[in-house]
Amino acid sequence: MSVTTNMDHFILILLSMLVAFVPRYFPMKIFASREIPKWFNEWMKYVQVSLFTALVVKDVFMNTETYEFIGFDSVAKIIASVIVMAVSYYSRSMGLAVVVGLIAVACLSLVVPI
Protein backbone atom coordinates (compact mmCIF):
# COMPACT_ATOMS: atom_id res chain seq x y z
CA MET A 1 0.00 0.00 0.00
CA SER A 2 1.42 3.37 -0.95
CA VAL A 3 1.43 6.40 1.28
CA THR A 4 0.89 9.84 -0.24
CA THR A 5 2.61 12.86 1.17
CA ASN A 6 1.80 16.53 1.08
CA MET A 7 4.42 16.93 -1.67
CA ASP A 8 2.55 14.39 -3.81
CA HIS A 9 -0.63 16.41 -3.40
CA PHE A 10 1.21 19.61 -4.26
CA ILE A 11 2.69 18.05 -7.42
CA LEU A 12 -0.76 16.77 -8.39
CA ILE A 13 -2.25 20.25 -7.96
CA LEU A 14 0.54 21.81 -10.06
CA LEU A 15 0.13 19.23 -12.83
CA SER A 16 -3.65 19.73 -12.81
CA MET A 17 -3.12 23.46 -13.11
CA LEU A 18 -0.79 22.92 -16.05
CA VAL A 19 -3.22 20.59 -17.82
CA ALA A 20 -6.04 23.11 -17.39
CA PHE A 21 -3.92 26.13 -18.35
CA VAL A 22 -2.07 24.95 -21.48
CA PRO A 23 -5.10 24.24 -23.73
CA ARG A 24 -6.47 27.68 -22.92
CA TYR A 25 -3.28 29.71 -23.11
CA PHE A 26 -1.69 28.56 -26.36
CA PRO A 27 -4.70 29.02 -28.66
CA MET A 28 -5.21 32.47 -27.17
CA LYS A 29 -1.53 33.29 -27.68
CA ILE A 30 -1.55 32.02 -31.27
CA PHE A 31 -4.80 33.66 -32.39
CA ALA A 32 -4.33 36.97 -30.55
CA SER A 33 -2.16 38.39 -33.32
CA ARG A 34 -3.91 36.74 -36.27
CA GLU A 35 -7.07 37.58 -38.13
CA ILE A 36 -9.60 34.81 -37.59
CA PRO A 37 -11.33 33.82 -40.84
CA LYS A 38 -15.00 34.64 -41.15
CA TRP A 39 -15.91 31.01 -41.94
CA PHE A 40 -14.34 29.92 -38.63
CA ASN A 41 -16.42 32.40 -36.64
CA GLU A 42 -19.56 31.24 -38.43
CA TRP A 43 -18.70 27.62 -37.68
CA MET A 44 -18.02 28.34 -34.00
CA LYS A 45 -21.54 29.71 -33.54
CA TYR A 46 -22.86 26.16 -33.78
CA VAL A 47 -20.44 24.48 -31.37
CA GLN A 48 -22.28 25.51 -28.19
CA VAL A 49 -25.64 24.53 -29.64
CA SER A 50 -24.41 21.12 -30.73
CA LEU A 51 -22.75 20.36 -27.38
CA PHE A 52 -25.84 21.45 -25.45
CA THR A 53 -28.04 19.35 -27.74
CA ALA A 54 -25.87 16.28 -27.28
CA LEU A 55 -26.03 16.58 -23.50
CA VAL A 56 -29.78 17.16 -23.42
CA VAL A 57 -30.70 14.41 -25.89
CA LYS A 58 -28.62 11.87 -23.96
CA ASP A 59 -30.35 12.77 -20.71
CA VAL A 60 -33.85 12.79 -22.17
CA PHE A 61 -33.76 9.61 -24.26
CA MET A 62 -31.14 7.42 -22.51
CA ASN A 63 -31.16 5.65 -19.16
CA THR A 64 -27.82 6.77 -17.72
CA GLU A 65 -27.53 3.76 -15.42
CA THR A 66 -27.87 1.08 -18.12
CA TYR A 67 -27.25 3.24 -21.23
CA GLU A 68 -30.34 1.84 -22.90
CA PHE A 69 -32.57 3.85 -25.19
CA ILE A 70 -35.79 4.61 -23.30
CA GLY A 71 -37.61 6.26 -26.16
CA PHE A 72 -40.58 8.37 -25.18
CA ASP A 73 -41.07 6.87 -21.71
CA SER A 74 -40.04 10.07 -19.96
CA VAL A 75 -42.86 12.38 -21.01
CA ALA A 76 -41.98 15.06 -18.43
CA LYS A 77 -38.44 15.39 -19.74
CA ILE A 78 -39.64 15.62 -23.33
CA ILE A 79 -42.20 18.32 -22.49
CA ALA A 80 -39.56 20.23 -20.51
CA SER A 81 -37.16 19.93 -23.46
CA VAL A 82 -39.74 21.42 -25.83
CA ILE A 83 -40.33 24.28 -23.39
CA VAL A 84 -36.57 24.90 -23.12
CA MET A 85 -36.20 24.88 -26.91
CA ALA A 86 -38.94 27.49 -27.26
CA VAL A 87 -37.48 29.70 -24.53
CA SER A 88 -33.95 29.46 -25.89
CA TYR A 89 -35.12 30.13 -29.46
CA TYR A 90 -37.03 33.27 -28.56
CA SER A 91 -34.78 34.63 -25.82
CA ARG A 92 -31.33 33.50 -27.11
CA SER A 93 -30.33 33.21 -23.44
CA MET A 94 -28.76 29.96 -22.27
CA GLY A 95 -29.10 30.94 -18.61
CA LEU A 96 -32.81 31.68 -18.90
CA ALA A 97 -33.35 28.44 -20.81
CA VAL A 98 -31.62 26.40 -18.09
CA VAL A 99 -33.61 28.06 -15.30
CA VAL A 100 -36.91 27.60 -17.14
CA GLY A 101 -35.97 23.98 -17.87
CA LEU A 102 -35.29 23.26 -14.20
CA ILE A 103 -38.58 24.84 -13.21
CA ALA A 104 -40.42 22.91 -15.93
CA VAL A 105 -38.91 19.57 -14.83
CA ALA A 106 -39.74 20.31 -11.18
CA CYS A 107 -43.36 21.22 -11.99
CA LEU A 108 -43.89 18.40 -14.47
CA SER A 109 -42.40 15.80 -12.11
CA LEU A 110 -45.26 16.54 -9.73
CA VAL A 111 -47.78 15.61 -12.42
CA VAL A 112 -46.01 13.13 -14.73
CA PRO A 113 -43.40 10.56 -13.55
CA ILE A 114 -39.86 11.24 -14.74
N, C-alpha and C positions, 0 to 999 in steps of 0.2 A: 504494500500500500504506500502510495507516495504522499508526502507532506508538502503542502504549498506554503510558501513564505510570503511576507509582505512584498518582497522584491518581485516575486512571480506575479502578484496582482498588479503591481506598478507597471511591469513590462507588458502585461496583458492590456492594461488601460492605454498605454502609449501606442501599442500596435493597433488597437481598435481605433484610436484617434487617427492614426496614419491611414488606415483602410477607409475611414469615413471621409478624410480630408482630400486625399489624392484624386479620387474621381470627380470631385467638385472643383478643385483648384486648377488642374491642368486644362480642362476645356475652357474655363473662364480666361486663363492666361493666353491660350492660343487664339481664341475668338475675340478677345478684347481689341486687338489691333486690326482685325480683318473685317471686311464687309461681308455680312451674312447674305447669301443669295435669297432672293424673294421666294423661290420655290421651296427652300428649306423652312422658312417662316410659315408658309402656307401649310406645309406638311406637319409641322409641330403643333398646329392648332388642333389636330385630331388625336394627338397622343393622349392627352388627359381624358378625352371622351372615351377612347377605346379601352384604356386601363380601367376607368370607372365602370364601363359596361361589362368588362370581363369579370370584375369582382362581384358586381351585382347579379349577373346572370348565374354565376356559380352558386351564390348563396340562395337564390330563389329556386332554382331548378335541380340542385344537387343536394343529397344528404351528405353532410360533411363528415359524418362518422363512418359511413360505409362507402362513400363516393359512388353511390348509385343514383341514376337519374330518377327523380321523383315525379317528373311531369307536372301536371297541374293540380297536384294534391294540396299544395299550400296556397289556397285561394287568397288568404290575407296578405301574403307576401306579394302575390301578383297584383292585387288591387293597389297595394302601397307603392309598388314599382311604377304602375301607370300614373298614379298621383305625382310621384317624384319626377317622372318624365315630363309631365305637363308643367309642373312648377319650374323645373330647370329650363325647359324650352322657352317659357314666357319671361322668366326673370333673369336668366343667364347667370344665376348666382348658385355656386356649388354649396356654399354654406347654408343658404335658405333651403335648398333642395334636401340636404341631409337632415336639417331640423324638422322640416315638414314630413320627411320619410319616417323619422323616428316617432313622431307624433301619430302618424297614420298607422304604423305597425302597432303601437301601444293601444290605440283606440280599436283597431280592427281585431286585435287579439282578444279583446273582451267579448266580441261578437262571434268571430269565426276562429276555429282552432288553427294555430300556426304549425 
